[in-house]
Amino acid sequence: MYNVVPLHTHKRLFIGLLVASLMVVGLLALSIWFLIFSPERSFVYKLVLLAVALMLLVIIMLAGFGLTAIVLTIIRAKPFALLQGPTRVALNTFFPLVLMLGRLLKIDMDRIKSSFIEVNNNLVRVKQITVAPEQLLLLAPHCLQNSDCVHKVTGNVDNCRRCGGCMVNDLLQFRDRYGIGVGVATGGTLARKYVQDYRPRAIVAIACERDLTSGILDANPIPVLGVTNLRPYGPCQDTRFSIQWVEEAIQYFINTEVIAIESSDKPQGGGSSSTVGGGRTGSLCQSGAGRVVG
């Protein structure tokens, strides 16, 4: 594992900005409400303002319920199935407003997006989702590949020669070990094509904060655990990732205990394939995906 430390931001940053965004929209709705009763306005004008105010009120109420569900889910570590819709409204609808408010407050965009990724990962983990290995897709950016490599792995990751010069080989090792799908994408368009073609029930995504947030929102309602990449040479060049964090995310989604039992029932002598996770499955499975953060 490369000795590079990724950005780590607490969940409360995104939640705090989400609360502030709700307050801003609430003040806007209140201002419109006062304009409705202005005597200088025509009836049609007031009717339009009333419709806008009511629409904003509905959005605020849904997002408010969603925000409450997010906070209670994080605190209690239990999902609220009845509030999944409002939760999506709070996250998807208000995310652009959260970023806009962050810019006005001069908060680094990567910090906000990293906080959003943490919130998303926490909400996914408490659902205790389990899928078959073939229903899990591991998506990674093409910038993981060595910039000097002549073998193009986007579109077909098997073009990798497994020389160990970059971490594409590690992606293939995850595929071989767990039987999951793996895709290397140049951007959001190709990533969406992988999702459409593979039709996964869950996704583990490696990317920068910008691509992860857009990918999580685009993939909804498919659950996504996001792992921010490591950028020792700057963005989009020879990036890397934490092997441990990605493996923990994979093991969260698939039942590694069942795989280990099935592997142990096979005849011995087949090499290391009979050992899931190189003997690390127990400790990683117990720790869960708690450190899969932005």
N, C-alpha and C positions, 0 to 999 in steps of 0.2 A: 504494500500500500504506500502511495506517495505521501510524503509528509507535507501536506498542504491543508490549511484550515479554512473551511468555507464560512460564508457569512451566516450568522445566527441571530435571529431577531425574535423577540417574544411575541406571543399571540396578541397581547393586549394592545399593541400598536395598531393593528388592523381593526380590532374590535372598537378601540377608542375613536378612530377615524370614521368607522361605520356609524357609531352613535352620533358623532358630530354632523355627519352627512344627513342623518335622519332629522336632526334639529334644524339644519339649514332648509331642507325641504318643508318641514313643518312651518317654519317662519314664512316661507314663500306662500304656502297655502293660506296662512293667516292673513298675509298682506292682500292676497286676492280676495279673501272673504270680506275684508274691509272695503275694498273697491266696489264690491257688489252693491253695497248700501250707499254708495256715493250718489247724491241726487243729480249730478251733472251727466251721468251715464245713461245711455238709451237702454230700453228693455232688452233688445237683442244682445247688446254688448254685455249686459248683466247676466243674461242666460248663458252666454258662452263662458264667462268667468265662473259661473256657478258649476258648469260641467267640468271645467278644468280643476276647480277646487275640490269637487267630489272625487275626481279621478286621483288627484294627489292624495286625498285623504285615504282612499282605499289602498293605494300603494304604501303609504306610511303605516297603515294598520298591519298589512301583510308583512312588510319588512320588520316592523316592531315585533310581531310574533316570531318571525324568523330569527331576529337578533336574540330574543329571549331563549329560543330553542338552542341557538349556538352556545350561549353562555351556560345554560343548564346542562347541555350535553357535555361540555368540557369539564364542568365542575363535578357532575354526577357520573361521568363516564358511561352514560346510557343514552341511546338514541331516542328521539321522539318521533315515531312514525307518522303521527297525525300532522306534524309540523314540517314535513319534508318540503312541501310546496312553498310555504312562507320562507323557509330557510334558503331555497334556491332564489327566491325573489330578492332576499337580503343580499346574497352573495353576487348574483349575476347582474341584477338591475343597478345596484348601488356601487359596484366595483369601479366603474368609470368616474363616478362622483367622488369616491374615496381618493382616487389618484389625483383628481383635480384639486381637491382640498389639500392633499399632501403637497402639491406643487406650490399652492399659495402659502403654505406654512414652511416652505423650503425644506421639506423632508426628502431624503434620498429615495428615489423611486424603487431601487432594488431592496431597500429595507422594508418598504411597504409591501412589495410583492413577496418577499421572503416571509413576512408575517402572515400574509394571506395563505401561502403554501403550508405553513405550520397549522393554521386553523383548519384548512382543508384536510390535511393528513390526520389531524386529531378527530375530525368528524368521520372520516373513513374508518379509522381504526376501531372506534367504539361500536361500529356496526357488526364487527366480528364476521366479516364476509369470507367464505371459503369457496374456491372454485377449483375445477380440475386443472392440472398443469397446462393442458392444451387450450384451455380457455383464458390463459393469462398471456398478455403481450408485454414484452419489455421493449420500450422505445428509447432510442438514444440518438444524439445529434451526430452528424458526420464529422464535426470538429474533434471528435475523439480520435479519429484516425490520424496517424502521423502525416504531417503536411508534405513530407517528401515522398510518401508512398505513391506508387504508380497504379496500384490495384484499387479500382473503384468499388466500394462496398455498398454504396447507396443503391437501393433496388435489389441487390443480391449480396447479402452479408457473407455468403460462402465464398466470395471472391477473395476474402482475407486469407493470406498465406500462413497465418498463425506464427509469425516470426517473433512475436513478443515485443515488437518495437512500439506498440501502442496498446490501448486497452480494448480494442475491438476483439482481440483474442479472449479477453475475460468475458465479454458478452456471449461468445460462442461456448465458453466453458459453462456458463449458467444454463444455456440451452441444452447442452449435452447432459448436464447433471440433473436438471429438473424436468426436461421435456417441454419447456415453454416456448412460445413464439418470440422471435427477436427481429426487430427492424431498426435500420439506421436511416434517418431521414435528414434531408437538407433543410427542411423548414416545415411550416404548418401544413402546406398543401400536401406534401408527401406523407406526413404523419397522419393526416386525415384519411388518405388513401389506404394506408396500412390498417387503420381502424375499420374502414369500410370493407376491405377485403378479408381481413382476419376475423372480424366480428367478435372481439373478445368480451368476456364478462367482467374483466378487471384489467387495469393497466398499471405497470410500474414505469414511470417516465423519468429520464435523466435529461436535464437541460439547464440553461441559465434561467434566472428568475423571470425574465420577460416571456420566454417561450413556454415555461412551465405554467405560468398563470393563464396565458391564452389557451394552452392545451387543455388544462383542467376545465376551463369554462366551455371550450368547444366540445369536449368529450362528455359532458354532463348529459344524461344521468349515469354514465358508466363511472364506477369508482376509480379514482386515480390516486396513487401514492407518488408524490413528487420528491425527487432527490436532486438537489442543485449540484451542478458540476463544479469541478475545481479548475481554476484558470491561472496556473502559474505563469503562463506566457501572455496573459491578456485574453480578451474575449475572442471566441471563434478560432482559436489556434491551439492545436495540440492540448486540448482540454482532457481532464481526467475525472475520476469519480471514486468515491469511497466504496470499495468492494464490500465491506461489512454492512454499510447502510443499504446498499442495493440488495444484498442477500437477505437481510432482515425483512425488507419489503416483500421480496418474493416469498419468503417463508411465512409471512403473515397471510398472504392470500391462498396459498396451497397448504394442504394438510401434510406437512413433512413427516409426521409420525406414521401415517399410513404408507407413505412412500418408503420410509425406512424399513417397515415391517415387510412390505412386498419385496424389497431388495434383499433383505436377510433371508427370505424363503428361497431365493434363487441359488442354484449351485455355485459354490465358491470356485475361485480360479479365474474369474472374469475381470480381474484387475480392480482398479479403484472405483469402477462404476457401481459396485454394490454398496459403497459407503456414501451416503448423502451428505453433501456439504463438507467432505473431508474430515469427518469426525467432529464438526462444530455445530451440528444441527441442534443438539440439546440446549446448549447455552444460548444460541441465537434465538431459538424458538421461545425460550422462556423470557428473553428480554423483549421479544416482539419487535415492533417497528418503532419503538419509542424514540429512536434517534434519527429517524428518517425525516429530516427537517430541511428547511431552506437555509 
